[in-house]
C-alpha cells in the first residue's frame, strides 16, 4: 500500500488511487466533482482551536504534531482513523487530500506517517524510537 499527500487544489488523477479529504472544512472554491473524493473523514482533522493555533504559529510544527496525535486518540477521531486504516487495507494507493498552503507541515503529513507505520496508533504510549531520532534531527537543524 502506498500513501501520498496532495493539495485538493491540484488536479485529481488516476494515479491518486482512493482520494480521502482529511480537513474539517470543505475547501473554498472546489466543487465536489473537481475534488473527486472517495471519502471525507472530517473528524480526522485537527480541532478548530488547534488548527487556528498552528496557523498563527507555523514554526511550532513538533508541538502541533504532538497535540494533534493526542486529539487522534479521541473516540470520534479514533473511529475515523480505523475507517482510514480499513481503506488502506482495501486499496493499493491512498492519497490524503488537504487544503493547507503548507505542503510539508499539515495534518495529512502526520496521518501519512501513521499509515506508513512510523508511529504506533495514538494510544498515549508515545512515539517510536525512529520518530524520536527523526524529531531530534529536525530540532538540530
Secondary structure, 3 states (H helix, E strand, C coil): CEEEEEECCCCCCHHHCEEEECCCCCCCCCCHHHHCCCEECHHHCCCHHHHHHHHHCCCCHHHHHHHHHHHCCCHHHHHHHHHHHHHHHHCCEEEEEECCCCCCCCHHHHHHHHHCCCCCCCCCCCCCHHHHHHHHHHHHC
